Amino acid sequence: MLESLFAENKKAAKETRIHYSKSNGIFYMVFSILFLGFGIYAFFYLSYFIGIGFIAISVYGIRENRKLIKDRSVQLILSEEGITYKETRIKSWSEIKDEHIIFEPSPTGRKSQYYLSYNHRNRNEKILINELDISPQRVEYLLKIYRKRNEKKLKHFTKT
């Protein structure tokens, strides 16, 4: 029953293009600006060196987050044909095995990481998906749909 849901779902597009998450970038940008404000305060009222340190870290954070917000290039493409990461060539489903989402908690418990993991030509590949504009659950759902569509298409071609 569940298998047929993934195989027959027509609502999923032929391919899904995934970008960096703007909302994550904006959130971290706001955090960096607040950090900058504290750095300026520390510079004038606490310690010159502490203030400089906070200012330097926050300016770096603002620059990096600005790049992420402006970067609208496609980071990951999931389709009936396979998986494409950044500017690499497509990795077809026939070459991909054991695709799934991995959850790795951080040792401190502050920020856990989600990865799309798969074996491609007997080599394990992991793609960090935390900063992308799609949830790990949606990625896993789309992996199943596109894999099933590909298998269905292959069965159709082998019968004819």
C-alpha positions as CSV (number, residue, x, y, z in Angstrom):
1,M,0.0,0.0,0.0
2,L,2.7,2.5,1.0
3,E,4.9,1.5,-1.9
4,S,2.1,2.3,-4.4
5,L,1.7,5.8,-2.8
6,F,5.3,6.6,-3.7
7,A,5.2,5.0,-7.1
8,E,1.9,6.7,-8.2
9,N,2.2,10.1,-6.7
10,K,1.7,12.5,-9.6
11,K,1.9,15.7,-7.6
12,A,5.7,15.6,-7.3
13,A,7.3,17.5,-10.2
14,K,9.5,15.7,-12.7
15,E,12.4,17.2,-10.9
16,T,12.9,19.2,-7.7
17,R,15.5,22.0,-7.6
18,I,16.8,22.8,-4.2
19,H,18.6,26.1,-3.2
20,Y,20.1,27.5,-0.1
21,S,17.5,28.6,2.5
22,K,17.0,32.3,2.5
23,S,15.2,32.2,5.8
24,N,18.2,30.5,7.5
25,G,20.5,33.2,6.0
26,I,18.3,36.0,7.2
27,F,18.1,34.5,10.7
28,Y,21.9,34.2,11.0
29,M,22.3,37.7,9.5
30,V,20.0,39.2,12.2
31,F,22.0,37.2,14.8
32,S,25.3,38.6,13.4
33,I,24.0,42.2,13.5
34,L,23.0,41.7,17.1
35,F,26.5,40.3,17.7
36,L,27.9,43.4,16.0
37,G,25.9,45.7,18.3
38,F,27.3,43.9,21.3
39,G,30.8,44.2,19.9
40,I,30.4,48.0,19.5
41,Y,29.1,48.3,23.0
42,A,31.9,46.2,24.4
43,F,34.4,48.3,22.4
44,F,33.3,51.5,24.0
45,Y,32.2,50.4,27.5
46,L,33.9,47.1,28.4
47,S,37.2,46.1,26.8
48,Y,38.8,47.3,23.6
49,F,40.1,43.9,22.7
50,I,36.8,42.0,23.4
51,G,35.0,44.6,21.4
52,I,37.3,44.2,18.4
53,G,36.9,40.4,18.6
54,F,33.1,40.5,18.6
55,I,33.1,43.1,15.8
56,A,35.5,41.0,13.6
57,I,33.5,37.8,14.1
58,S,30.2,39.6,13.4
59,V,31.5,41.3,10.2
60,Y,32.7,37.9,9.0
61,G,29.3,36.4,9.8
62,I,27.4,39.2,8.0
63,R,29.6,38.8,4.9
64,E,29.1,35.0,4.8
65,N,25.4,35.2,5.4
66,R,25.0,37.9,2.7
67,K,26.6,35.5,0.2
68,L,24.2,32.7,1.2
69,I,21.2,34.9,0.9
70,K,22.2,36.2,-2.6
71,D,23.3,32.7,-3.8
72,R,20.3,31.4,-5.8
73,S,22.1,28.8,-7.7
74,V,20.8,25.3,-7.6
75,Q,22.5,23.2,-4.9
76,L,20.8,19.9,-5.4
77,I,18.4,18.4,-8.0
78,L,16.4,15.3,-7.4
79,S,14.6,13.8,-10.4
80,E,13.4,10.6,-12.1
81,E,16.9,10.4,-13.7
82,G,18.9,10.6,-10.4
83,I,20.7,13.1,-8.2
84,T,22.7,16.1,-9.2
85,Y,24.7,18.0,-6.6
86,K,25.9,21.6,-7.4
87,E,27.5,21.6,-10.8
88,T,28.5,17.9,-11.0
89,R,27.0,15.5,-13.6
90,I,23.8,13.6,-12.8
91,K,24.3,10.4,-10.9
92,S,21.7,8.0,-12.2
93,W,19.5,5.8,-10.0
94,S,21.1,2.7,-11.5
95,E,24.5,3.9,-10.0
96,I,23.0,4.9,-6.6
97,K,22.4,2.5,-3.8
98,D,21.2,2.9,-0.2
99,E,20.0,6.5,-0.3
100,H,18.7,7.8,3.0
101,I,18.8,10.8,5.4
102,I,21.3,10.6,8.3
103,F,20.8,12.6,11.5
104,E,24.0,13.3,13.3
105,P,23.6,15.0,16.7
106,S,26.4,17.3,17.7
107,P,28.4,16.4,20.8
108,T,27.2,19.5,22.6
109,G,23.6,19.0,21.5
110,R,23.3,22.5,20.2
111,K,23.2,22.0,16.4
112,S,22.5,18.6,14.8
113,Q,23.3,17.9,11.2
114,Y,21.1,16.2,8.5
115,Y,22.8,14.6,5.5
116,L,21.6,13.0,2.3
117,S,23.8,9.9,2.2
118,Y,24.1,7.4,-0.6
119,N,26.6,5.0,-2.2
120,H,27.6,5.9,-5.7
121,R,29.9,3.4,-7.5
122,N,30.9,1.8,-4.2
123,R,31.8,5.1,-2.6
124,N,29.7,6.7,0.2
125,E,28.7,10.3,-0.4
126,K,27.2,12.7,2.2
127,I,25.6,16.0,1.3
128,L,24.8,18.4,4.2
129,I,21.1,19.5,3.8
130,N,20.7,21.7,6.9
131,E,21.2,25.0,5.0
132,L,18.9,24.0,2.1
133,D,15.3,25.3,1.6
134,I,13.8,21.8,2.0
135,S,13.2,19.7,5.1
136,P,15.0,16.4,5.6
137,Q,11.6,14.6,5.6
138,R,10.7,16.1,2.2
139,V,14.0,15.0,0.8
140,E,13.5,11.5,2.0
141,Y,9.9,11.5,0.6
142,L,11.1,12.7,-2.8
143,L,14.0,10.2,-2.9
144,K,11.4,7.4,-2.6
145,I,9.1,8.9,-5.2
146,Y,11.9,9.5,-7.8
147,R,13.4,6.1,-7.2
148,K,10.1,4.3,-7.7
149,R,9.3,6.4,-10.8
150,N,12.7,5.4,-12.2
151,E,12.1,1.7,-11.4
152,K,8.7,1.9,-13.0
153,K,10.1,3.5,-16.2
154,L,12.8,0.8,-16.4
155,K,10.2,-2.0,-16.0
156,H,8.2,-0.4,-18.8
157,F,11.2,-0.3,-21.1
158,T,12.3,-3.9,-20.4
159,K,8.8,-5.2,-21.1
160,T,8.6,-3.6,-24.6
